[in-house]
């Protein structure tokens, strides 16, 4: 499925144990035409750094309403 990057910006990211952050940007491989990482902003949870979440972690079996994204990671796994 194709999505515009600007449509993903600001979508909430939900881990297995609660909301973590929002999508701030994407790292894109222009040779393979593939998204390598979601750059997530954790201001509400951990002020300061941004974290990288691989798209393979996205839970496609249980999508959320409103464009939010659920990942098959815990908050601690994202933090590490």
Secondary structure, DSSP 8 states (H G I E B T S, - for coil): ----HHHHTT-EEEETTEEEEEEEEEEEETTTTEEEEEEEE-TTTSSS-EEEE-GGGB-SSS--GGG-EEBSS-HHHHH-
